[in-house]
Structure formats: C-alpha cells, structure tokens
Amino acid sequence: MTNETPQTLPAFVNYPDPKLGPDVPYKVEVQSNPVVRGRVLSVLGSVVTSVGWLQNLLWSNAGFDGLRKLRELDNQDNRYDPTVIPIEDPSKAAPYPSSNTQDPDATTGISPGGYHTVAEYHALFKTGKLTPTAVAEALLPLIRRDVTPPGAHSTAFLDSKVEIILAAAAASTRRYKDGSPLGPLDGVPVAVKDEVDLTGYKKSLGSPRDFTSKDDGTSWCVQKWQEAGAVIMGKLTMHELGLDTTNNNPHYGTPLNPHNAEYYTGGSSGGSGYVVGAGLMPIALGADGGGSIRIPATYCGVFGLKPSHGRVSASPSVGIASSTGVIGPLASTMADLEIAYRVMAAPDPSNATSSLFPPPRPVQLDPRQKVLGVYTAWFDQADPAVSSACRAALAHLTSTKGYRLVDISIPLLPEGQIAHAMTILAEISTAIRTDTQGLTSANKLLISVGAKTPSTDFLLAQKLRSLLMRHLAALYKQHPGLIIVTPTTPNAGWPIAGGAADLKWGVSDANMSVRSMTYVWLSNFAGLPSLSVPVGYVDPAQGEGKIPLGFMGMGEWGSEDGLIEWGKDCEGWLNAGLEGGRQRPKNWVDLVELAAAKAGETKTTN
C-alpha cells in the first residue's frame, strides 16, 4: 500500500502508519550473564546442546521472556518485514551515475585522511604510472594463506584464487592500455565477506561447513562490482555465522585490530574492517544483521554503510537472517563508500524486493534538510570518552555546517534490543536447522538458546518492531530530513581480555556483546539505513596504538544519499577539525608504493 504524502516529501511503499509510541523513560536493567571462556566454554557448549532445561534457563536469563509484561504491545499489529521502498520522483532525480560515467575528480595525491583512494588508483592506471596487474601482484604475497609462510595479512582472508585474480587484473590492464576503462572501479582491488557467493570460491559463513550456492553463482552485488572492473582479491574472514561482534574465529584465525593488536577488529565483518583499515584496499563488502558493518568500521577507523533493508541484492545467496540482515560497503573514504554503494545497489530485476527500489542516484533536494535528532538518555549510555568525541563532532556540524539539533525520544529501546536479538537468533537457528555440529562452543550456546524461542514470544517481538517503526515514521514526518545520531558503539573498542587463549577457544561475553550493540540494532530491526563514520581516538586499556571511535547517523527509509552527504561533512571534521586529524595504524600498507616497486622490478627483468 502506498501512503499519500505531501508533494514536497518522498512517497513510499509499505511505509509504517506514523504514530508516536508511549512516553516511557529509558531504563536499562543490569545484565547478569557470566563471561565464559577456555575449556569451561567448550564443556558448557557441548552440555547445553543436549540439555533442554538448561537451554530454557539460559533463554529466560537472557531476558527474552521480558516482552510478555509489555501491555504497550496490546492491540499492536505484527510487522515481520521492515522493507520500506521509496518511490522516485523523476523531476528530482539526477542522471544515473553508471559505472561508465561515475568518474570522480581524479587525483594522484593521497587523500586528506592519508588513505589511497579509488580516484587515485584510477588516475594512476589511466596515466600508466601503475597497472592493475602490478597492484594485484604486490598485494597477493601479503594476503595469501596457502603459502609458507602465510602472508602478513592473510588471517583476514579465507581464500584468494590466484589465477582468477590475475586474469581479472590482466583484463583491466589491457582496457587501460587500450584507453577504454570501464569506470573508476576498473582495476581497483576489493574483497568480499564470506557471506556472499563468488564463482570459484566456497562459502562457509566463517564456519567449517559448506554453504556455497548450488549453481556456483556470484551474488548480484558482487557481480556489479565485477562488471565495473573491480578486481576481487578474495573472500574475507568473519565471525562464525555472523553471531557476535568481535570476529573471534577459532576455525580460521582472528585478524587483530590494525590500530592495536590487543583489540578485536569487531564483527561480524571483521575481515572487511581489517583490510580497509590496514590500507590493503579502499573498499570491502560487508554484511550487517546487528551492526556487523558499522561495528568493525568503528573499531578499525573506517566508514561503513548499512543500507535500507532489501535495497542491495545478494541473489542467488539466501540470507540466514532474512528480516534483519543486509549487504553494504566499508571504505577508507566517503567518496569511495559512495562509489561502492552506487554500483552494488543497482536494482536486481531477478530479486522481488531489490527490483522495486529506484536506482541509487542522488535526489535533488534544494536546500538539503540538515536536521539531527538526539535522544539524550540513549546517547549518554556511551562511555565518557566516546560521548565526548561524538559531541565534538556534533558541535562542528551545528556551528560550521548548518545543522540544527532537535530533541527526540524513542520508547522501549532496551526491550527492542531484546526483541531484535530474539528475532535474529531464531532466524539463524532456523536457517541451519538448529544443527550445531562443528560450530564453536560460543555459537552452540547461542543457537541452542535461540532455538528455544516460543512462537508467542517471537510474535511479541514483531509487535514491538511494528511499534518502533511507527514511532520512527512519526519522527521522520515531524522532522523531514531527520538523521538520528548516536555513537556507533558505547565502548571504545573491545580488548582481547583473555589473550591468546580467547583466540584459541573463543569466548562468550554476552554482557559486552549486548552493550556493543546498544545503538546499532535499531536500524536492522526497523530496516533503516545507517552510516558509521570515524570521529576520534582514545588511549587503549591495553596494548599499543590508540583506539578509533565511531559516530553514527540513522536516516529515513531510502535516505542513503542524505546520509552520504552527512558522512562527507563528518569526514571534514575528521580530517581538518579533529586535533591531530585522522590517524593511520602502524601496520598500514602503502600498496601504491609497493605496486610501483613491483612494476619497476618487472620492467628491469624484462
């Protein structure tokens, strides 16, 4: 059903009926989940999978039965699918920037933030100073895990098919030599999370199992990058099944945070966050069911976009968290994030949902609305250092960029986070038929507990989803152009508290997992687009190297373009306003320099 809206506002399909929810104070109950690690975790994981009463006890201890007491859910409709589709107004649409015309202003200099960009690679390839083949050949020794010794950055990768990679790079090199590149992505090295399908590669979802598409196809979003000429350097590691926010993976190894090796990269798209943060490539593909793009983007000091639900197609891949999960990009700069998003989000005619979305092109709004909503009680759940960094970015936006602040409130957020967790656990448990064989002990616990959700409680969670979506719709109608801003995570990174033992056995720290998702879950549950941008750094609790902090904006359904412009304004603060500016990690790789040296060696030997 299409909602009628004023001509000055966008129209939608499946837009929630706007209605403010109950006026209730923000209240968080202290979690009482123990941290379990090592052999104790291994034993507990095995026991819980076979003891029903223990599964029920842990389910209740997680607070999943708490929705039963919410009288606010009486007479509330269920909402199973958060997809809301904008209807494009042709009079306000800019020309579609296809991969052939979407050529950014090229520069051979490094970006103001110190990272090599898509535009820089494109300019170097066009002038012949570098070739895609030289870049691929320089990168492969760093990322291959099938050689002895493995590459220095290989833990972030599950696999790199050398012949496929070099063939793609050689084809791109020929196009540049012939003066016919496909566009700015042609020849640029990228990589994809092991949650999408890629012809010639296995898909394991970070587990020992094989989830590869039966037809060995390539996911639509990855195919769009390939058609634009990007060189896919391989598949990236992830937290097993995407079921936590650290990227701790005892099966394949855990990439350590490029800024501080005693911290996690964040997850579940931790491999994606690592390769972009370490400078190995300007773009990587991630997936996000509960912050899994935005959390690693924050911890690794890069940009991450969680698009509107259903906008980016991964067909023929079938998601294991169908009502919460999406595909999106991580990038070293906002310009690169924008290019990656616009190419991968092209509507997929074979996908019933993606095909209904308009092409991802800027909508001309003159003047652009610049309204930032802050729910103070929620915002202030962050650690003081995190809150301070985000407030400084807010002050910059309001004092120099013309944004205005509005006070807002959102009801039942702690309960909503429980509803989201209940939903995604039930979806993933169902997708794997509750078969925990071969999984990590931590995930045996989660799957066994998630599978105990009664249908009545699952339905209550969907009632709360409906209530929250209707409330958010009312806020967006009340404040056109509104972006709801929060820290991305309330915590400054996640230290590897148990050291090497935690990396070997895994760890279950439910309290920290829940806290790290304080802000990110809502956009997944409600289907809204959300963008995380780096805004500062703090001293670490352990190890060497400052910890990046993230700031997050959540826009109305279909408002990715407004979020991108907001992200560019925040990037200006990071590069020029923040004292000391943007910081690169100590293990940052100057791939352009390495590739230039590689190209020089090749010319010498020839």
N, C-alpha and C positions, 0 to 999 in steps of 0.2 A: 504494500500500500504506500502510495506517495503522499507525503504530508505537504499541504499547501503552506507556503511561507511568503513573506513579503518579497517583492521583486528585487530588493537590494540585498537579500540574503540568499545563500545557495539552497537548493531543494535536494531532497534525498529520497531514497527508497529504504523502507524499514526503519525510519527514524523513530526513536522512542517517543512516546507521548510525554511531553515535558511536564514534570510535576516535582516540585521540591519535596524531599523526604522529611522525616521527622526531625525536629530540632533537639538533638541529644548531644551531650558533651562527649568529647574524645576521651576514652578511658581504655587503658591497656592493662590487662591482667598479667602479672609476672609469670613467665613460663617456668615450669619445673622439670624440664627434660634433662636427664643427665648426659654428659659427654661420654661417649663410649668409643674406645679405640683398641688397637692391638688384638691380641688373642681373645680378649674378652668379647670384642665386637664379632670376631669370627665365630665363636661359640654361640653367642646370642643370635646372630643372624640365622644359623642353622636351626636353633631351637624354635625360634619364633615362627618359621615357615611351617612347622608341624604341630604347633600348639594353639588351638583356636581360642581358648580363653585368654591366653597371653596377648594374642592379636587384638582381641576386644578391649583388653585393659589398656594397651598402648593407644588404641584408637580413641578411647574416652579421655586418656591423659593428654592427648594432643588437643583437646578442646573441640573435637568435631561434633560432639553432641550439644554444643552450646547454642546452635541455631534454634533448637526446639523451644527455647524460652522467649524467643523474639515475637511478641504479639504484633509488632510492626509489619510482619510478613502476612498477617491475615488479610484475605481479600486481595492479595497481590498476584498478578499473573506470573507465570514462569517465562523465562527467556533463555532458551537453550543456545541460540546462535547470536553472537554480538555483532554480526556483519551489518554495517550501515553503508549504503552506497550513494555517493554524491552524484547528482545529475548535472552535467556540464551545461553551462550557458554559453553557446557558441559565440555570442557577441563579446565575451570577456576572455576567451581562450587565446593564448599566444600560439604561434605556429609550433607544431610538434617538433621538438628537437631530437630527430632520429640520430642514430649513431654516425651517419654521414655528415650531418650538418652541425652536430653538437661539438664544435671545435672551440675550446676555451682560448682565451688570450694566452698564447704560448710564451713561455719564458725559459731561458736556460739557467736561470738562477734558482737557488734553493728557496723554498717557501719561507715567509717571515717566521714561521714556527720552527724552522730547521729541518723539515722533512722533505724528501724528494716527492714530487707530485706527478700526477698523470700528465699535466700540461708540460712539465719539464721533460719527462720521458718522450712525449710526443714531439717536442721541439728537437730534442737530441736525435731522435730517429729520422726526422724529416731532413735535418742538415747532414746526416751521415756521420755525425760525431760518435754515435753509438748505434748498435743494431739490436733488435730483439734477441737474436741468437747469442750475441755476446753477453747480454743480461742473463739469459737463461743458463748459459754455461758457467757464468760466475756464481749464480745462485745455487745450482744443483749440488755442488760439494758441501754447501752449508746445511742443506735440509734433508739429504738422503739418509735413511736409517738402514738401507740394505747394503751398506758398505762397511768396511772395517778400517779404521774406527768410524762410527757413525758421525754425520755432520754435527757441528757445534750447536745447531738449532733444530736438530732432527726430532727432538722429543715433541715438538709442536705439530709434527706431521705423522700421519698414519702410513701414507704411501705416496710416492712420486713415480709415475711411469715415464722413464727417461725418453724412450722412443717417441711416445705421444707428445711429450713436452717439446722436444727438439724439432719434431716435424711441424708443430704449430708455430714455433718461433721462426723456423726457416721460411715458412709460408708468409709470415708477416714481414720478414726481412726482404723477401722478394717484392712484396707490394710496395714497400717504401722505396726500394731501388727503382721500381717502375713508375714511381710518382703517383701511386693510386692507393694510399692507405684507406682503410675503412672508416676511420674517425679517430678521435683522441685515445680510445682504449686500445687501438691496434698495437699489439706487441707488448702491452703493459703486463707485468707479472701480477697475478692474483692467485688466490687459493680459496677453497670452499670447505666448510664444515662437513663432517661425516654424517650429516643428517639429510643430505640430498643425494640424488643419484647422478652418476657421471660415468658414461660409457667407458668400459675398460677397467673400472675400479669396483672394488667391493664396498658395500655399505654395511657397517657394523653398528652404527649408533654408539660408538665407543665401547662396545661390549665384545665378548668372544663370539657372538652369533653373527649369522649372515642375514641381513635384511634387504639385500640387493633386489631391485625391481626385476621381475621375471623376464622382461623383454630387454634388459640391459640398456635401457634408455637413459637419457640425460634430462634432468629436471629443467622445466621451461626457463626458470630464472637464470640458471647456469648457461643454458643454450643461448640466451640473449647476449650474455657476456661474450660467449664464443663467437657468435655472429658479428659482434662488434670488433673482433680480432684479439680480445684479451687472451693471454697465454695462461692456462690453468696449470699451476705448478704442483698441484696435488691436493690430497684430502687432508684435512686438519683434525687433530685430536679434539675430543670433547668429553665432558663428564658423562659417564655411562648412562645412556637413555635420557640424558639431559636432566637428571634428577637431583641436582644440587647446584650450589652457586660458587664452588671452589675450583672445579676442573681437576680435582684429585682423581687420578685414574691408575689404580694398581696394575691393570692389564697392560697398558701401553706406555706407562710413564707419565709424569705430571710436569708440564712445562712450568718453569719457575718465572715469577714476575720479572720482566726485563728491567724494572726500576729497582728491585730489591729481591734478591734470590731467596730470601727467607719469608716471602709472602706468596700467596696464590695469585694466579692471573685473574681469578674469577671465572665463573662458568654460567651456563654450560659451554658457551662458545669461547673457551679459554685459548684454544689454538689460534683462533681468529684474532683475538685481542693481542696475543703474543706477537704474531708475525707483523702486524701493523705497528704495534708499539716499538718493536725492535728495529723497524726500518726495512724489513725484508721485502715488503711490498706495500704499495699505498692503499690497497683495497683488499678486503676479505669478506666472504659471505658468512653470515651467522644465522642462527635461528633463536627465537625468543618465545618461551611459553610462560615465563615468570621472571623476566629481567635478564635472560640469558644472552642478549646482545649488549644491553646497557650496563650490566654489572662488570663484565670484562672490559668494556670500553672505559669505564671509570677507573678500574684498578690499573689498567695499562696506559692510561693517559691519552686516549684517542676518542674519536667521535663514533657514536653508534645510533642507528635509527631503527626503531620498531615501527613498521608501517601499520596502517589501518588493517583490521582483520579481514582477510580474504583478498587484499589488493594484489599481493605478489603471489603468482602461481608457482608451485613446485611440482606440478604434474609431470610425469606419472607417479612421483613419490606420494605416498599416503602418510600423512602426519599421524603421530601417535597421541597427540593432544589436540584434537580437532577443533575444539571451541576456544582454545587459549593460545595456540602456537602460530607463529608467523615466521616468514623468512625476511631478512633485511641485511643491509651492509654495515660494516665497520670501515672506517677510513682515517687516514692521518690528517686530512684537512676537510673543511666543509665543502670546498669545490669538488674534491674527489668523491665525497659522500654523495653529493648531488648528481654527479655523472653516473656513479654506480647505481643509484636508486632509479634514475630516469630510464636507464637501459633495462634493468632487471624487472621493472614494474610494468613493462608493456603488457597490455591485456592479452590473455591467453584465450583464443577462440574455442579451445577444447575444454576449458575449465568453466563450469557453470557460474561460478562466482566472479572470478577474475575478469571474465569476458564482459561483465556488466559495468565494470569500472571505466571511467574515461581515461584516455591516455595520460600519463604523468607529465603534464606540461604546466608551466606557470599560468595561473589565472590572474588577469589584470585587475587589481583592486587599487583604486586611486582615491584617497590615500589609503595605504595599508593600515589596518587597525593594529594598534600596539597596546594591548591590554594584558597585564599579568595578574593572575589570581593567586593569592597566598592564603592558605588555611593555617594560621599561626600555630595552633595547638598541634597540628600534624607536622608542620615544618620543624618545630622546635624539638621533635623527638631525636634529632641528629645530635651527634657529639659536638661539643662547643667549637672545635676547630673546623669541623665540616660546615656547621651552620654559619660560622663567621666568614668562611671563604665564599659561600653561596650568597650571603648578604652583601658582600663586597661587590660581587658581580651584579646583583640586583641594583645596588646604588649606581653603578656605572650605567646600566641600561636606562634607569629613570632620569639620571642627571645629564647624560650626553646623547642618548639615542631616542629620546622622546616617548619612552614607555610610561604608562601610568599603572599604579597598583590599585587593586580592589581587594577588599577583604571578602573571603568566601568561607563557607563551611561545607563539609561533606559528612553525612551521617554514617554511623555503623562501620567505620573503616576497619577496626580490628576484627569485627565479625565478618566483614567482607573478605579479609585476607584469609580467614579460616575457610570460608566458602570457596575461594579460589583454589586453595591447597587441596581441599576435599575433591573438587572437580577435576583438577589436573591429575591427581593421583588415581582417581577412579578411571579416568580416560586411559592413562598409560597402563594401568593394571589390566584393563580390558583388552587393550591393543596387543599385549603379549600373553593373553590368556592366563594371567597370574602365574606363569611358569618362571620360577626364579632360578632354575638350574644354570650354573655357570656365572651368575651375576655376583657383583661384590657383596660383601656382607651388609654394608650400609643400605644397599638397594634391596636386598632381601627383606630387610626390616620395612622399608618404605612401601614396597609392593604388597607385602603380606598385610600390612596395616591398612593401606589404601583400599585393598580389595574387600575389606570388611564393611565399607560404607553401605548402609541400607538405602533402598530406593527412596524412602520417605525423606531421609536427610539430604540425599542428592537433590531432590526436588526443592527442598527448602533453600538450598544453595542457589538454585536457579531463580527462585523468587527474589532472593536478595540481589542477584545480578540485575534483575529487572528494575528493582527499586533504585539501585545505584545508577543505572543507565538513564532512567527517567529524571533523576535528580541532576545528573550531569547535563542532560539535554536542556533542562530548565536554566542552568547556569550559562550554557553557551548561547541560548536565546536571549537571556537577560543582558549578556555582555558579548556582542558579536566580535569575533576575532580573538576571544579569550584564550590565553595559554596558561594553564595551571602549572606553577613552578614549585619545585621541591629540590632538595638534594637528591642525587641518584641513589645513593646508599647513605644510611645514617652513620655508618662506620667508616673510618679511614683505612681501607684495605682489610685484608684478612691474613694475619700472620700464621705461618705453619707452626703451630704451637708444639706439636709432638715431634717435630723434626723428621728425620729420615724414616722413623717407624711409622708415622702417619702416612707417608708416601708409599710405604710398602703394604700396609694393611688397610689403608683407608681410615676414615673417622666419621662418626655420627655425632654432630653437634647441632641438634635441632634448634636450640635457642638462637645460636648465631645465624643459622640458615634463615630462620623466620625474621630476625632483625635485619639481615642484609636485604630482605625483600620488602621492607616497610613501605616503600614508595612505588616500587616498580610494578607490583602485581596488578594494580587497578587498571592500567591501560590494557593489559592482557584480558582481564575478566570482562571489561566493558568494550573491548575492541577498538580502542582509541589509538591514534598514532602518538609516538613519544620519542623524544630525542635527548640523548645524553651528551654533554659537552664537558671537556676538562676545564676547571676554573682555578686550580691551585694545587699546592703541595704542602705536606706536613712532615715533620721528623718522624721516623719509624719507631715502633715499640721494640723492634729487634732488627738486626742486620744493618747493612749499609745501603743507603740510597733513599731519598725522600719518596713519599707515597702520594700518588696523584689523587685528586678529589674531583668528583663529578657533580654537575648541576643538570637538572632535568626539566624539560618542558613537555606538557601533555596537551595536545590540541584537540579540536573537534574532529569528528569522523571526516576523513578525506582532506584534512588540512596540512598535509605534509609540506606543501610549498610555503605556507606561513611559518612552519617550524624551521624549515631550512633557512629562511631569512633571519629568523630569531637566532639560529645557530651561528650564522655569519656575524651577527652583532656580538654574540658572546665570544667568538673567536678573536674579534678585535680586542676585547678585554684581555684575553689570554696572552696574545702576542705583544700588545703595546701598553695595556693598563696595569696588568699584574706586575708587582715588583719582582724583577728578575726574569720576567717573561716565561715563555714555555721552556720546559727542560726535557732534554733527551736522556734516555737511560745510558748507563755506562757501556752496555753491550750493544749499543746502536750500531747498525751496519750501514756503511756508506756504499750502497750497492752500485751507484753510478761510478764511483772511483774504482771499485773492484772490476766492474764491467769494462771500463776504459782500459785498465791494466790488462785485462784478458784480451781485449781487442788488439792492444799493442803487441802482446805475445804472439797472437795469431798472425799478424802482419809480418812479424820478424821471422817466424818459422816458415812463412810462405815466401 
